[in-house]
Amino acid sequence: MAAPYLRSRRARIAATAGALALVVLVVSSVALAVNSRHYLVSASASPSPQPSEVALAASGSPGPIESPSVGPAPTNPPAGVTPGPATQAPPPPKPTAGPTQRVTAPPRPVTVTIVAAGDIACDPAQNKGAPANCDQAATAAQIGQLHPTAVLALGDTQYENGTLAAYKAVYAPTWGQYKSITYPAIGNHEYLTSGASAYFSYFGMPSYYSYTLGNWHMVSLNSECSHVGGCQAGSPQEKWLLADLAAHPTQCTLVYWHEPRWSSGEHGDATQMATIWADLVAAKVEVVLSGHNHDYERFVPLNAAGQPDPAGTTEFVVGTGGKNHYAFTKAALTGEAIRDDKAFGVIDMTLGPTSYSWKFVAAPGYGLSDAGSASCH
């Protein structure tokens, strides 16, 4: 009987030893897992770098991140134009920092050219006979030869009443060849069609607006003040202009409209633009271009009172786009450097990063020459 008993006891001892070994193995595994978990938690405790930090590190040096800007909503002007009407566009989404964002760089210096003139296309009924009265085809041909970056049409673009039929008949086949690069200002003859509806339909531009051309800030205004709530201090256009100039503190600015603030031509000075002229002088605007008087005039820099001042603004009257001339009937004004009432032609201007130059390019058969250059304020 002893032998079976011993065999049974040995089996029980072996089973107990196996159970103890299993317990030891489980306890060891749990301890190892706890230690491993502690190690993993410790390794991830340091905070990860934020996306903005990554972007700045990747760019080499920190700096301001460029944000999109928004201005009053246009009716249907081309991209880049900031119109005068006060309707606000919805704010754009704020940019999210990330590795694809770039640090703002200074604007690249750019040189551009413009061609400008006003008082352009004759009425279809008058567009016949000798070109002495209707030479818009010759001035349009000059644009094609000069290849400008932009064309500034300085008002009274289509006579006599600025109807859409007249635009299609005379302006379109001449200056209208360059419509895609034209930034017009509105004149008095456009309003002889109710609300200047044909002008707005043809050009698709606001009543007054601004845009950037190269390194220059460009502003087109409406000198037909009764149609835009006046041009006096506090008027809608004047308030918009002051805000626009403050929002674009560029070194070089050019402003243009139809009726000249200063002129010895048939219509004389446009006194309704006195407040706006003073605003531009105070803002150190370089150049103002106008038409209305069918002649060419250039002034030295003038102050708010129209007196010569090196810190003032230079005005050009370029009413030489093709419609008949107006003869001078009074003496030249103080500060008037040159004037001519016989040549059709355009002003060709080169706008550099810190300076500009001009040249009056007379149509074939006319001998007027005027050229020069100046630095921005």
C-alpha positions as CSV (number, residue, x, y, z in Angstrom):
1,M,0.0,0.0,0.0
2,A,2.9,2.4,0.6
3,A,4.0,2.6,-3.0
4,P,0.7,3.9,-4.4
5,Y,0.4,6.4,-1.5
6,L,3.9,7.8,-2.2
7,R,3.2,8.1,-5.9
8,S,0.1,10.1,-5.2
9,R,1.9,12.4,-2.8
10,R,4.7,13.1,-5.3
11,A,2.1,13.9,-7.9
12,R,0.4,16.4,-5.6
13,I,3.8,18.1,-4.8
14,A,4.6,18.4,-8.5
15,A,1.3,19.9,-9.2
16,T,1.7,22.4,-6.4
17,A,5.2,23.3,-7.6
18,G,3.9,23.9,-11.1
19,A,1.1,26.2,-9.8
20,L,3.7,28.2,-7.9
21,A,5.9,28.5,-10.9
22,L,2.9,29.8,-12.9
23,V,2.1,32.4,-10.2
24,V,5.7,33.6,-10.3
25,L,5.6,33.9,-14.1
26,V,2.3,35.9,-14.0
27,V,3.6,38.2,-11.2
28,S,6.8,38.8,-13.2
29,S,4.8,39.6,-16.4
30,V,2.6,42.1,-14.5
31,A,5.7,43.8,-13.0
32,L,7.3,44.1,-16.4
33,A,4.1,45.6,-18.0
34,V,3.9,48.2,-15.2
35,N,7.5,49.2,-15.7
36,S,7.0,49.4,-19.4
37,R,3.9,51.5,-19.0
38,H,5.8,53.9,-16.7
39,Y,8.5,54.2,-19.3
40,L,6.0,55.0,-22.1
41,V,4.3,57.7,-20.1
42,S,7.5,59.3,-19.2
43,A,8.7,59.4,-22.8
44,S,5.6,61.3,-24.0
45,A,5.4,63.8,-21.3
46,S,7.3,66.6,-23.2
47,P,4.8,68.8,-25.2
48,S,5.0,68.6,-29.0
49,P,5.9,71.7,-30.9
50,Q,2.9,73.8,-32.1
51,P,2.3,74.1,-35.9
52,S,3.2,77.8,-35.8
53,E,6.5,77.1,-34.2
54,V,7.2,74.5,-36.9
55,A,6.4,77.0,-39.6
56,L,8.6,79.7,-38.3
57,A,11.5,77.3,-37.7
58,A,11.1,76.0,-41.3
59,S,11.2,79.6,-42.7
60,G,14.5,80.5,-41.1
61,S,13.3,83.4,-39.0
62,P,10.1,84.5,-37.4
63,G,8.1,87.4,-38.9
64,P,4.5,88.6,-39.5
65,I,2.2,86.2,-41.3
66,E,0.4,87.8,-44.2
67,S,-3.4,88.0,-43.9
68,P,-5.8,88.6,-46.7
69,S,-7.4,92.1,-46.8
70,V,-11.0,92.9,-47.7
71,G,-12.5,96.2,-48.8
72,P,-15.9,97.4,-50.0
73,A,-17.6,95.0,-52.4
74,P,-17.3,95.9,-56.1
75,T,-20.2,95.9,-58.6
76,N,-18.3,94.0,-61.2
77,P,-14.8,95.5,-61.5
78,P,-11.7,93.4,-62.3
79,A,-9.8,91.6,-59.6
80,G,-7.6,94.0,-57.5
81,V,-9.9,97.0,-57.7
82,T,-11.2,98.5,-54.4
83,P,-14.5,100.3,-55.3
84,G,-16.0,103.3,-53.6
85,P,-19.5,102.1,-52.6
86,A,-19.8,101.3,-48.9
87,T,-21.1,97.8,-49.1
88,Q,-18.8,95.6,-47.2
89,A,-17.8,92.1,-48.3
90,P,-17.9,89.3,-45.7
91,P,-14.6,88.9,-43.8
92,P,-12.3,86.2,-45.1
93,P,-11.4,83.2,-42.9
94,K,-8.4,83.7,-40.7
95,P,-5.3,81.9,-41.9
96,T,-4.3,78.8,-39.9
97,A,-0.7,78.5,-39.0
98,G,1.1,75.6,-40.5
99,P,4.2,74.4,-42.3
100,T,2.9,75.8,-45.7
101,Q,2.6,79.4,-44.5
102,R,5.2,81.9,-45.6
103,V,6.6,84.9,-43.8
104,T,5.7,88.2,-45.5
105,A,8.5,89.5,-47.8
106,P,8.9,93.2,-48.9
107,P,7.2,94.0,-52.2
108,R,9.4,93.4,-55.2
109,P,10.4,96.6,-57.1
110,V,8.4,96.8,-60.3
111,T,8.4,99.3,-63.1
112,V,5.1,99.8,-65.1
113,T,3.9,102.1,-67.8
114,I,0.6,103.9,-68.4
115,V,-0.9,105.8,-71.3
116,A,-3.6,108.4,-70.5
117,A,-5.8,110.9,-72.1
118,G,-9.4,112.1,-71.9
119,D,-12.1,113.6,-74.2
120,I,-11.8,110.8,-76.7
121,A,-14.4,109.5,-79.1
122,C,-16.6,111.7,-81.3
123,D,-20.3,111.1,-81.6
124,P,-21.1,108.7,-84.5
125,A,-22.9,111.5,-86.4
126,Q,-19.8,113.7,-86.2
127,N,-17.2,111.1,-86.8
128,K,-16.5,112.0,-90.4
129,G,-14.4,114.2,-92.5
130,A,-11.0,115.5,-91.6
131,P,-9.5,114.1,-88.4
132,A,-8.9,117.6,-87.1
133,N,-12.1,117.3,-85.0
134,C,-12.1,113.5,-84.4
135,D,-8.7,111.9,-84.1
136,Q,-9.5,109.1,-81.7
137,A,-8.2,106.5,-84.2
138,A,-4.8,108.1,-84.2
139,T,-4.4,108.3,-80.4
140,A,-5.6,104.7,-80.2
141,A,-2.9,103.7,-82.6
142,Q,-0.4,105.3,-80.3
143,I,-1.5,103.0,-77.5
144,G,-0.8,100.0,-79.7
145,Q,2.7,101.3,-80.4
146,L,3.5,102.1,-76.8
147,H,2.3,98.7,-75.3
148,P,1.5,100.1,-71.8
149,T,0.7,98.1,-68.7
150,A,-2.5,100.1,-68.3
151,V,-4.6,102.7,-70.1
152,L,-6.2,105.5,-68.1
153,A,-9.2,107.0,-69.9
154,L,-9.7,110.4,-68.2
155,G,-13.5,110.9,-68.8
156,D,-15.7,112.0,-71.6
157,T,-14.8,108.8,-73.3
158,Q,-17.7,108.9,-75.7
159,Y,-19.5,111.9,-77.1
160,E,-22.0,113.4,-77.3
161,N,-24.3,111.7,-74.8
162,G,-22.3,108.5,-73.9
163,T,-24.9,106.1,-75.2
164,L,-24.1,102.4,-75.5
165,A,-24.7,102.5,-79.2
166,A,-22.2,105.3,-79.6
167,Y,-19.6,103.4,-77.5
168,K,-20.0,100.4,-79.7
169,A,-19.8,102.5,-82.9
170,V,-16.8,104.7,-82.2
171,Y,-15.0,104.0,-78.9
172,A,-15.0,100.2,-79.1
173,P,-13.1,99.9,-82.5
174,T,-10.5,102.5,-81.4
175,W,-9.7,102.8,-77.7
176,G,-11.9,99.8,-76.9
177,Q,-9.2,97.6,-78.4
178,Y,-7.5,98.1,-75.0
179,K,-10.5,97.7,-72.8
180,S,-9.0,94.8,-70.9
181,I,-6.3,97.0,-69.5
182,T,-8.3,100.2,-69.2
183,Y,-9.1,101.9,-65.9
184,P,-11.5,104.8,-66.7
185,A,-12.6,107.9,-64.8
186,I,-16.1,109.1,-65.5
187,G,-16.8,112.5,-67.1
188,N,-19.7,114.9,-67.5
189,H,-20.8,113.7,-71.0
190,E,-21.3,110.1,-69.6
191,Y,-24.1,111.5,-67.4
192,L,-26.0,112.9,-70.4
193,T,-27.3,109.3,-70.6
194,S,-29.4,108.8,-67.5
195,G,-27.3,107.8,-64.5
196,A,-24.3,107.2,-66.9
197,S,-25.8,103.8,-67.4
198,A,-24.0,103.1,-70.7
199,Y,-20.6,104.0,-69.2
200,F,-21.1,101.6,-66.2
201,S,-22.5,98.9,-68.6
202,Y,-19.6,99.2,-71.0
203,F,-16.7,99.5,-68.6
204,G,-18.1,97.6,-65.6
205,M,-16.3,99.8,-63.2
206,P,-17.5,101.6,-60.0
207,S,-18.0,105.4,-59.8
208,Y,-14.7,105.7,-57.9
209,Y,-12.2,103.1,-56.9
210,S,-8.5,102.3,-56.3
211,Y,-6.0,99.6,-57.3
212,T,-2.3,98.8,-57.2
213,L,-0.2,99.0,-60.3
214,G,3.4,97.9,-59.8
215,N,4.6,99.7,-56.6
216,W,2.1,102.6,-57.1
217,H,-1.3,103.1,-55.5
218,M,-3.8,104.3,-58.2
219,V,-7.1,106.1,-57.4
220,S,-9.8,107.0,-59.9
221,L,-12.3,109.6,-58.6
222,N,-15.6,111.1,-59.8
223,S,-15.4,114.9,-60.3
224,E,-19.2,115.0,-61.3
225,C,-19.8,115.7,-57.6
226,S,-23.6,116.2,-57.8
227,H,-24.0,112.6,-58.8
228,V,-22.0,111.2,-55.8
229,G,-23.3,113.3,-52.9
230,G,-20.8,116.1,-53.3
231,C,-17.0,116.3,-53.0
232,Q,-16.8,118.6,-50.0
233,A,-15.3,117.7,-46.7
234,G,-17.3,114.9,-45.1
235,S,-18.9,113.8,-48.4
236,P,-19.1,110.1,-49.1
237,Q,-16.4,110.2,-51.7
238,E,-14.0,112.4,-49.7
239,K,-14.4,110.1,-46.6
240,W,-13.8,107.0,-48.7
241,L,-10.7,108.7,-50.3
242,L,-9.2,109.6,-46.9
243,A,-9.7,106.0,-45.6
244,D,-8.3,104.6,-48.8
245,L,-5.1,106.7,-48.7
246,A,-4.6,105.8,-45.0
247,A,-5.0,102.1,-45.9
248,H,-2.4,102.3,-48.6
249,P,0.6,104.3,-47.3
250,T,2.7,103.6,-50.4
251,Q,5.6,105.9,-51.3
252,C,4.1,106.7,-54.7
253,T,0.5,107.5,-55.5
254,L,-1.3,108.7,-58.7
255,V,-4.9,110.0,-58.7
256,Y,-7.0,110.9,-61.7
257,W,-10.5,112.3,-62.5
258,H,-12.1,114.3,-65.3
259,E,-12.4,118.0,-64.4
260,P,-9.0,119.6,-63.5
261,R,-8.6,121.4,-60.3
262,W,-6.3,124.0,-62.0
263,S,-6.5,124.9,-65.7
264,S,-6.2,127.9,-68.0
265,G,-8.4,126.1,-70.5
266,E,-11.9,127.0,-71.6
267,H,-13.7,125.6,-68.5
268,G,-11.2,127.0,-66.0
269,D,-10.6,125.6,-62.5
270,A,-12.9,122.9,-61.1
271,T,-13.5,124.5,-57.7
272,Q,-15.7,121.6,-56.6
273,M,-12.4,119.6,-56.2
274,A,-10.8,122.0,-53.8
275,T,-11.2,119.9,-50.7
276,I,-10.0,116.7,-52.4
277,W,-7.0,118.5,-53.9
278,A,-6.0,119.8,-50.5
279,D,-6.4,116.2,-49.1
280,L,-4.1,114.9,-51.8
281,V,-1.4,117.6,-51.2
282,A,-1.6,116.7,-47.4
283,A,-1.1,113.0,-48.3
284,K,1.9,113.9,-50.4
285,V,0.4,112.4,-53.6
286,E,2.7,112.7,-56.5
287,V,0.6,113.1,-59.6
288,V,-3.0,114.1,-60.6
289,L,-4.2,113.6,-64.2
290,S,-7.4,115.2,-65.6
291,G,-9.0,116.1,-69.0
292,H,-12.2,118.1,-69.6
293,N,-10.4,121.0,-71.2
294,H,-9.4,119.9,-74.7
295,D,-5.8,120.9,-74.4
296,Y,-2.5,119.8,-72.8
297,E,-1.2,121.5,-69.6
298,R,1.5,120.6,-67.1
299,F,2.0,122.4,-63.8
300,V,4.9,122.4,-61.4
301,P,4.1,120.9,-58.0
302,L,1.4,123.0,-56.4
303,N,0.2,123.4,-52.8
304,A,-3.4,123.4,-51.6
305,A,-3.9,127.0,-52.8
306,G,-2.5,126.3,-56.2
307,Q,0.9,128.0,-55.6
308,P,4.2,126.4,-56.6
309,D,5.6,124.3,-53.8
310,P,8.3,121.5,-54.2
311,A,6.3,119.5,-51.6
312,G,3.1,119.8,-53.6
313,T,1.3,117.7,-56.2
314,T,2.0,117.8,-59.9
315,E,-1.1,118.2,-62.2
316,F,-1.4,117.2,-65.9
317,V,-4.4,118.1,-68.0
318,V,-4.6,115.7,-70.9
319,G,-7.8,116.4,-72.8
320,T,-6.2,115.4,-76.1
321,G,-7.7,112.0,-76.8
322,G,-9.3,112.9,-80.1
323,K,-12.3,115.2,-79.7
324,N,-11.8,118.8,-81.1
325,H,-9.6,121.3,-79.3
326,Y,-10.6,124.3,-77.2
327,A,-8.5,127.4,-77.7
328,F,-7.0,129.2,-74.7
329,T,-8.7,132.5,-74.0
330,K,-6.7,133.6,-71.0
331,A,-3.2,133.8,-69.7
332,A,-1.4,130.8,-68.3
333,L,-1.8,130.3,-64.5
334,T,0.9,130.6,-61.9
335,G,2.9,127.4,-61.9
336,E,1.8,126.4,-65.4
337,A,5.0,125.0,-67.0
338,I,3.7,124.3,-70.5
339,R,0.4,124.3,-72.4
340,D,-0.8,123.6,-75.9
341,D,-4.2,123.7,-77.6
342,K,-3.4,122.2,-81.0
343,A,-2.0,118.7,-80.6
344,F,-3.8,115.4,-80.2
345,G,-1.9,112.8,-78.3
346,V,-1.4,110.8,-75.1
347,I,0.8,111.1,-72.1
348,D,3.1,108.1,-71.7
349,M,4.3,107.6,-68.1
350,T,6.8,105.2,-66.6
351,L,6.1,104.5,-62.9
352,G,9.1,103.1,-61.0
353,P,9.5,102.0,-57.4
354,T,10.5,105.5,-56.2
355,S,10.2,107.8,-59.2
356,Y,8.3,108.5,-62.4
357,S,8.9,110.0,-65.8
358,W,6.5,111.4,-68.5
359,K,6.5,112.1,-72.2
360,F,3.7,113.6,-74.2
361,V,3.5,111.6,-77.4
362,A,1.8,113.7,-80.1
363,A,-0.3,112.0,-82.8
364,P,1.1,112.1,-86.3
365,G,1.2,115.6,-87.8
366,Y,1.5,117.4,-84.4
367,G,4.7,118.8,-83.0
368,L,4.2,119.1,-79.2
369,S,7.0,117.7,-77.1
370,D,7.1,117.6,-73.3
371,A,9.1,115.2,-71.2
372,G,10.7,115.0,-67.7
373,S,11.0,112.9,-64.5
374,A,10.7,113.4,-60.8
375,S,11.1,111.4,-57.5
376,C,8.3,110.4,-55.3
377,H,7.8,112.2,-52.0
